[in-house]
Amino acid sequence: MTIKDIVKTGKRVKKYCMNEIFDACVELLHYWGDIVGLTYKEINVWIFVIIEPIIFIVMLVWIIRLRKKIKLLKK
């Protein structure tokens, strides 16, 4: 087996794994959507367009505040 064969095999495995992970995530979103009464698209929008950006902004503000506190404590 050559290096090229190993790289090709690795790429195929990576692609397979990514497809499996994606499919599992889609199934999970369908499951959650059924529980809360939303479609796959609606739950997707709620998670990735509404909830995730809010969490990101809150974490960013929290990190900035903590960095300021660290600077003050170092003085």
C-alpha positions in Angstrom: 0.0 0.0 0.0 1.4 3.4 -1.0 1.1 6.7 0.8 -1.4 7.8 -1.9 -3.6 4.8 -1.1 -3.4 5.5 2.6 -4.4 9.1 2.0 -7.3 8.1 -0.3 -8.5 5.6 2.3 -8.3 8.2 5.0 -10.3 10.7 3.0 -13.0 8.0 2.3 -13.2 7.2 6.0 -13.3 10.9 6.9 -16.1 11.5 4.4 -18.0 8.4 5.6 -17.7 9.5 9.2 -18.8 13.1 8.4 -21.8 11.8 6.6 -22.7 9.5 9.5 -22.4 12.4 12.0 -24.4 14.7 9.8 -27.2 12.1 9.4 -27.3 11.4 13.1 -27.6 15.2 13.8 -30.4 15.5 11.3 -32.2 12.6 12.9 -31.7 14.2 16.3 -33.2 17.5 15.1 -36.2 15.6 13.6 -36.6 13.8 17.0 -36.5 17.1 18.9 -38.8 18.7 16.4 -41.3 15.9 17.0 -41.1 16.4 20.8 -41.7 20.2 20.7 -44.0 20.2 17.7 -41.7 21.9 15.2 -40.5 20.9 11.7 -36.9 20.1 11.0 -36.4 23.5 9.4 -38.1 25.4 12.3 -36.0 23.6 14.9 -32.9 24.2 12.8 -33.6 28.0 12.6 -34.3 28.1 16.4 -31.0 26.4 17.3 -28.6 27.9 14.7 -30.1 31.3 13.9 -31.6 32.3 17.3 -30.2 30.4 20.2 -26.6 29.8 19.1 -25.9 33.5 18.3 -27.4 34.6 21.7 -25.2 32.1 23.5 -22.2 33.3 21.5 -22.9 37.0 22.4 -23.4 36.2 26.1 -20.2 34.2 26.2 -18.3 37.0 24.4 -19.5 39.6 26.9 -18.7 37.2 29.8 -15.1 36.6 28.4 -14.5 40.3 28.0 -15.7 41.0 31.5 -13.5 38.3 32.9 -10.5 39.5 31.0 -11.0 43.0 32.5 -11.2 41.5 36.0 -8.0 39.6 35.4 -6.3 42.8 34.3 -7.5 44.5 37.5 -6.3 41.7 39.7 -2.8 41.7 38.1 -2.3 45.4 39.0 
